[in-house]
Every structure is written in C-alpha cells, then in structure tokens.
Amino acid sequence: MGNTPLMMQTLTLKLSADTAARLGRMAARRRTTKSAVMREALEEKLLAGVDEPSVYDLMKASVGSIDSGIRDLGHNPIHLKGFGLK
C-alpha cells in the first residue's frame, strides 16, 4: 500500500451495524485490523478518483460548439421559463 507515514492521523466515522459487521468479518478473514482494511479501501478509492476524467474533460471539445443564435439564452428569464420541470 505504499510507505506508511510515521505519524498517523485519527479519523472517526459512523457505520451502520451491517457495514460494521461486514468490516469485522473481512478483517478477521484477512487476519488484520479493521483500521488496516479501511485504510486500504480509502486509499484505493482516493487513487481511483485521481485518474477519472471529469464530465468537462470528456466534453470540452464540444463545449460551445453549438450556437442557438440566441444571445441571452442562458440568463434571460423568458428563455428559462419551465426549465427543469416535467
């Protein structure tokens, strides 16, 4: 999991009874602590998020490529009436 820092910070979190039980079973199966399991899961989740592109990254080539011809489309209340409603 990488180098463990010399000084660890403490994080307290609340888990449902079901999640806590699953965490306990996983730690027992791996013969490690619940803290170690949580540190590993958190690191994996945080590292995964670094490589995922944002919606903007995926769409930036298309942003602004469609021209409606209406100059005040995004801020004039007349054009926004009913926007977001079924």
Chimera marker file (.cmm) of the C-alpha trace (Angstrom):
<marker_set name="trace">
<marker id="1" x="0.000" y="0.000" z="0.000" r="1" g="1" b="0" radius="0.5"/>
<marker id="2" x="2.972" y="2.320" z="-0.143" r="1" g="1" b="0" radius="0.5"/>
<marker id="3" x="5.037" y="3.919" z="2.557" r="1" g="1" b="0" radius="0.5"/>
<marker id="4" x="3.246" y="4.312" z="5.863" r="1" g="1" b="0" radius="0.5"/>
<marker id="5" x="3.797" y="7.750" z="7.385" r="1" g="1" b="0" radius="0.5"/>
<marker id="6" x="5.407" y="7.856" z="10.799" r="1" g="1" b="0" radius="0.5"/>
<marker id="7" x="2.606" y="9.947" z="12.265" r="1" g="1" b="0" radius="0.5"/>
<marker id="8" x="-0.926" y="8.714" z="11.599" r="1" g="1" b="0" radius="0.5"/>
<marker id="9" x="-3.996" y="10.922" z="11.901" r="1" g="1" b="0" radius="0.5"/>
<marker id="10" x="-7.170" y="9.639" z="13.532" r="1" g="1" b="0" radius="0.5"/>
<marker id="11" x="-10.467" y="9.611" z="11.648" r="1" g="1" b="0" radius="0.5"/>
<marker id="12" x="-13.727" y="8.705" z="13.333" r="1" g="1" b="0" radius="0.5"/>
<marker id="13" x="-16.725" y="7.609" z="11.294" r="1" g="1" b="0" radius="0.5"/>
<marker id="14" x="-20.133" y="6.105" z="11.893" r="1" g="1" b="0" radius="0.5"/>
<marker id="15" x="-21.114" y="2.841" z="10.192" r="1" g="1" b="0" radius="0.5"/>
<marker id="16" x="-24.380" y="1.003" z="10.029" r="1" g="1" b="0" radius="0.5"/>
<marker id="17" x="-24.481" y="-2.232" z="12.030" r="1" g="1" b="0" radius="0.5"/>
<marker id="18" x="-24.448" y="-4.230" z="8.788" r="1" g="1" b="0" radius="0.5"/>
<marker id="19" x="-21.407" y="-2.402" z="7.404" r="1" g="1" b="0" radius="0.5"/>
<marker id="20" x="-19.561" y="-2.713" z="10.703" r="1" g="1" b="0" radius="0.5"/>
<marker id="21" x="-20.268" y="-6.455" z="10.771" r="1" g="1" b="0" radius="0.5"/>
<marker id="22" x="-19.027" y="-6.895" z="7.190" r="1" g="1" b="0" radius="0.5"/>
<marker id="23" x="-15.910" y="-4.886" z="8.024" r="1" g="1" b="0" radius="0.5"/>
<marker id="24" x="-15.269" y="-7.076" z="11.071" r="1" g="1" b="0" radius="0.5"/>
<marker id="25" x="-15.680" y="-10.276" z="9.037" r="1" g="1" b="0" radius="0.5"/>
<marker id="26" x="-13.355" y="-9.023" z="6.321" r="1" g="1" b="0" radius="0.5"/>
<marker id="27" x="-10.695" y="-8.019" z="8.848" r="1" g="1" b="0" radius="0.5"/>
<marker id="28" x="-10.956" y="-11.430" z="10.520" r="1" g="1" b="0" radius="0.5"/>
<marker id="29" x="-10.674" y="-13.255" z="7.178" r="1" g="1" b="0" radius="0.5"/>
<marker id="30" x="-7.584" y="-11.230" z="6.285" r="1" g="1" b="0" radius="0.5"/>
<marker id="31" x="-6.194" y="-11.557" z="9.822" r="1" g="1" b="0" radius="0.5"/>
<marker id="32" x="-5.673" y="-7.839" z="10.090" r="1" g="1" b="0" radius="0.5"/>
<marker id="33" x="-7.304" y="-4.907" z="11.830" r="1" g="1" b="0" radius="0.5"/>
<marker id="34" x="-10.455" y="-3.089" z="10.777" r="1" g="1" b="0" radius="0.5"/>
<marker id="35" x="-8.330" y="0.057" z="10.553" r="1" g="1" b="0" radius="0.5"/>
<marker id="36" x="-5.999" y="-1.585" z="8.041" r="1" g="1" b="0" radius="0.5"/>
<marker id="37" x="-8.941" y="-2.699" z="5.893" r="1" g="1" b="0" radius="0.5"/>
<marker id="38" x="-10.432" y="0.804" z="5.970" r="1" g="1" b="0" radius="0.5"/>
<marker id="39" x="-7.098" y="2.476" z="5.160" r="1" g="1" b="0" radius="0.5"/>
<marker id="40" x="-6.660" y="0.177" z="2.157" r="1" g="1" b="0" radius="0.5"/>
<marker id="41" x="-10.224" y="0.781" z="0.906" r="1" g="1" b="0" radius="0.5"/>
<marker id="42" x="-9.905" y="4.532" z="1.337" r="1" g="1" b="0" radius="0.5"/>
<marker id="43" x="-6.557" y="4.661" z="-0.490" r="1" g="1" b="0" radius="0.5"/>
<marker id="44" x="-7.957" y="2.613" z="-3.387" r="1" g="1" b="0" radius="0.5"/>
<marker id="45" x="-10.983" y="4.885" z="-3.673" r="1" g="1" b="0" radius="0.5"/>
<marker id="46" x="-8.946" y="8.077" z="-3.496" r="1" g="1" b="0" radius="0.5"/>
<marker id="47" x="-6.408" y="6.865" z="-6.048" r="1" g="1" b="0" radius="0.5"/>
<marker id="48" x="-9.158" y="5.754" z="-8.432" r="1" g="1" b="0" radius="0.5"/>
<marker id="49" x="-10.663" y="9.233" z="-8.365" r="1" g="1" b="0" radius="0.5"/>
<marker id="50" x="-7.417" y="10.856" z="-9.497" r="1" g="1" b="0" radius="0.5"/>
<marker id="51" x="-7.386" y="9.129" z="-12.881" r="1" g="1" b="0" radius="0.5"/>
<marker id="52" x="-11.072" y="9.542" z="-13.701" r="1" g="1" b="0" radius="0.5"/>
<marker id="53" x="-11.765" y="12.415" z="-16.093" r="1" g="1" b="0" radius="0.5"/>
<marker id="54" x="-14.440" y="14.914" z="-15.182" r="1" g="1" b="0" radius="0.5"/>
<marker id="55" x="-17.538" y="15.452" z="-17.311" r="1" g="1" b="0" radius="0.5"/>
<marker id="56" x="-15.935" y="18.677" z="-18.514" r="1" g="1" b="0" radius="0.5"/>
<marker id="57" x="-12.775" y="16.806" z="-19.551" r="1" g="1" b="0" radius="0.5"/>
<marker id="58" x="-14.891" y="14.374" z="-21.582" r="1" g="1" b="0" radius="0.5"/>
<marker id="59" x="-16.990" y="17.106" z="-23.183" r="1" g="1" b="0" radius="0.5"/>
<marker id="60" x="-14.580" y="20.027" z="-23.553" r="1" g="1" b="0" radius="0.5"/>
<marker id="61" x="-14.143" y="19.514" z="-27.313" r="1" g="1" b="0" radius="0.5"/>
<marker id="62" x="-17.909" y="20.024" z="-27.718" r="1" g="1" b="0" radius="0.5"/>
<marker id="63" x="-18.432" y="22.867" z="-25.246" r="1" g="1" b="0" radius="0.5"/>
<marker id="64" x="-19.570" y="25.944" z="-27.138" r="1" g="1" b="0" radius="0.5"/>
<marker id="65" x="-19.739" y="24.147" z="-30.482" r="1" g="1" b="0" radius="0.5"/>
<marker id="66" x="-23.496" y="24.550" z="-30.877" r="1" g="1" b="0" radius="0.5"/>
<marker id="67" x="-24.831" y="28.037" z="-31.497" r="1" g="1" b="0" radius="0.5"/>
<marker id="68" x="-28.548" y="28.538" z="-30.893" r="1" g="1" b="0" radius="0.5"/>
<marker id="69" x="-28.438" y="32.024" z="-32.330" r="1" g="1" b="0" radius="0.5"/>
<marker id="70" x="-29.996" y="33.393" z="-29.129" r="1" g="1" b="0" radius="0.5"/>
<marker id="71" x="-27.500" y="35.682" z="-27.417" r="1" g="1" b="0" radius="0.5"/>
<marker id="72" x="-29.158" y="35.752" z="-23.967" r="1" g="1" b="0" radius="0.5"/>
<marker id="73" x="-30.267" y="32.103" z="-23.831" r="1" g="1" b="0" radius="0.5"/>
<marker id="74" x="-28.535" y="31.321" z="-20.535" r="1" g="1" b="0" radius="0.5"/>
<marker id="75" x="-29.715" y="34.281" z="-18.469" r="1" g="1" b="0" radius="0.5"/>
<marker id="76" x="-32.947" y="35.718" z="-19.875" r="1" g="1" b="0" radius="0.5"/>
<marker id="77" x="-35.910" y="34.534" z="-17.744" r="1" g="1" b="0" radius="0.5"/>
<marker id="78" x="-38.108" y="34.294" z="-20.854" r="1" g="1" b="0" radius="0.5"/>
<marker id="79" x="-35.932" y="31.507" z="-22.247" r="1" g="1" b="0" radius="0.5"/>
<marker id="80" x="-35.602" y="29.762" z="-18.860" r="1" g="1" b="0" radius="0.5"/>
<marker id="81" x="-39.345" y="29.518" z="-18.114" r="1" g="1" b="0" radius="0.5"/>
<marker id="82" x="-40.170" y="25.911" z="-17.260" r="1" g="1" b="0" radius="0.5"/>
<marker id="83" x="-36.538" y="24.764" z="-17.476" r="1" g="1" b="0" radius="0.5"/>
<marker id="84" x="-36.007" y="21.637" z="-15.399" r="1" g="1" b="0" radius="0.5"/>
<marker id="85" x="-39.714" y="20.925" z="-14.986" r="1" g="1" b="0" radius="0.5"/>
<marker id="86" x="-41.539" y="17.935" z="-16.395" r="1" g="1" b="0" radius="0.5"/>
<link id1="1" id2="2" r="1" g="1" b="0" radius="0.2"/>
<link id1="2" id2="3" r="1" g="1" b="0" radius="0.2"/>
<link id1="3" id2="4" r="1" g="1" b="0" radius="0.2"/>
<link id1="4" id2="5" r="1" g="1" b="0" radius="0.2"/>
<link id1="5" id2="6" r="1" g="1" b="0" radius="0.2"/>
<link id1="6" id2="7" r="1" g="1" b="0" radius="0.2"/>
<link id1="7" id2="8" r="1" g="1" b="0" radius="0.2"/>
<link id1="8" id2="9" r="1" g="1" b="0" radius="0.2"/>
<link id1="9" id2="10" r="1" g="1" b="0" radius="0.2"/>
<link id1="10" id2="11" r="1" g="1" b="0" radius="0.2"/>
<link id1="11" id2="12" r="1" g="1" b="0" radius="0.2"/>
<link id1="12" id2="13" r="1" g="1" b="0" radius="0.2"/>
<link id1="13" id2="14" r="1" g="1" b="0" radius="0.2"/>
<link id1="14" id2="15" r="1" g="1" b="0" radius="0.2"/>
<link id1="15" id2="16" r="1" g="1" b="0" radius="0.2"/>
<link id1="16" id2="17" r="1" g="1" b="0" radius="0.2"/>
<link id1="17" id2="18" r="1" g="1" b="0" radius="0.2"/>
<link id1="18" id2="19" r="1" g="1" b="0" radius="0.2"/>
<link id1="19" id2="20" r="1" g="1" b="0" radius="0.2"/>
<link id1="20" id2="21" r="1" g="1" b="0" radius="0.2"/>
<link id1="21" id2="22" r="1" g="1" b="0" radius="0.2"/>
<link id1="22" id2="23" r="1" g="1" b="0" radius="0.2"/>
<link id1="23" id2="24" r="1" g="1" b="0" radius="0.2"/>
<link id1="24" id2="25" r="1" g="1" b="0" radius="0.2"/>
<link id1="25" id2="26" r="1" g="1" b="0" radius="0.2"/>
<link id1="26" id2="27" r="1" g="1" b="0" radius="0.2"/>
<link id1="27" id2="28" r="1" g="1" b="0" radius="0.2"/>
<link id1="28" id2="29" r="1" g="1" b="0" radius="0.2"/>
<link id1="29" id2="30" r="1" g="1" b="0" radius="0.2"/>
<link id1="30" id2="31" r="1" g="1" b="0" radius="0.2"/>
<link id1="31" id2="32" r="1" g="1" b="0" radius="0.2"/>
<link id1="32" id2="33" r="1" g="1" b="0" radius="0.2"/>
<link id1="33" id2="34" r="1" g="1" b="0" radius="0.2"/>
<link id1="34" id2="35" r="1" g="1" b="0" radius="0.2"/>
<link id1="35" id2="36" r="1" g="1" b="0" radius="0.2"/>
<link id1="36" id2="37" r="1" g="1" b="0" radius="0.2"/>
<link id1="37" id2="38" r="1" g="1" b="0" radius="0.2"/>
<link id1="38" id2="39" r="1" g="1" b="0" radius="0.2"/>
<link id1="39" id2="40" r="1" g="1" b="0" radius="0.2"/>
<link id1="40" id2="41" r="1" g="1" b="0" radius="0.2"/>
<link id1="41" id2="42" r="1" g="1" b="0" radius="0.2"/>
<link id1="42" id2="43" r="1" g="1" b="0" radius="0.2"/>
<link id1="43" id2="44" r="1" g="1" b="0" radius="0.2"/>
<link id1="44" id2="45" r="1" g="1" b="0" radius="0.2"/>
<link id1="45" id2="46" r="1" g="1" b="0" radius="0.2"/>
<link id1="46" id2="47" r="1" g="1" b="0" radius="0.2"/>
<link id1="47" id2="48" r="1" g="1" b="0" radius="0.2"/>
<link id1="48" id2="49" r="1" g="1" b="0" radius="0.2"/>
<link id1="49" id2="50" r="1" g="1" b="0" radius="0.2"/>
<link id1="50" id2="51" r="1" g="1" b="0" radius="0.2"/>
<link id1="51" id2="52" r="1" g="1" b="0" radius="0.2"/>
<link id1="52" id2="53" r="1" g="1" b="0" radius="0.2"/>
<link id1="53" id2="54" r="1" g="1" b="0" radius="0.2"/>
<link id1="54" id2="55" r="1" g="1" b="0" radius="0.2"/>
<link id1="55" id2="56" r="1" g="1" b="0" radius="0.2"/>
<link id1="56" id2="57" r="1" g="1" b="0" radius="0.2"/>
<link id1="57" id2="58" r="1" g="1" b="0" radius="0.2"/>
<link id1="58" id2="59" r="1" g="1" b="0" radius="0.2"/>
<link id1="59" id2="60" r="1" g="1" b="0" radius="0.2"/>
<link id1="60" id2="61" r="1" g="1" b="0" radius="0.2"/>
<link id1="61" id2="62" r="1" g="1" b="0" radius="0.2"/>
<link id1="62" id2="63" r="1" g="1" b="0" radius="0.2"/>
<link id1="63" id2="64" r="1" g="1" b="0" radius="0.2"/>
<link id1="64" id2="65" r="1" g="1" b="0" radius="0.2"/>
<link id1="65" id2="66" r="1" g="1" b="0" radius="0.2"/>
<link id1="66" id2="67" r="1" g="1" b="0" radius="0.2"/>
<link id1="67" id2="68" r="1" g="1" b="0" radius="0.2"/>
<link id1="68" id2="69" r="1" g="1" b="0" radius="0.2"/>
<link id1="69" id2="70" r="1" g="1" b="0" radius="0.2"/>
<link id1="70" id2="71" r="1" g="1" b="0" radius="0.2"/>
<link id1="71" id2="72" r="1" g="1" b="0" radius="0.2"/>
<link id1="72" id2="73" r="1" g="1" b="0" radius="0.2"/>
<link id1="73" id2="74" r="1" g="1" b="0" radius="0.2"/>
<link id1="74" id2="75" r="1" g="1" b="0" radius="0.2"/>
<link id1="75" id2="76" r="1" g="1" b="0" radius="0.2"/>
<link id1="76" id2="77" r="1" g="1" b="0" radius="0.2"/>
<link id1="77" id2="78" r="1" g="1" b="0" radius="0.2"/>
<link id1="78" id2="79" r="1" g="1" b="0" radius="0.2"/>
<link id1="79" id2="80" r="1" g="1" b="0" radius="0.2"/>
<link id1="80" id2="81" r="1" g="1" b="0" radius="0.2"/>
<link id1="81" id2="82" r="1" g="1" b="0" radius="0.2"/>
<link id1="82" id2="83" r="1" g="1" b="0" radius="0.2"/>
<link id1="83" id2="84" r="1" g="1" b="0" radius="0.2"/>
<link id1="84" id2="85" r="1" g="1" b="0" radius="0.2"/>
<link id1="85" id2="86" r="1" g="1" b="0" radius="0.2"/>
</marker_set>
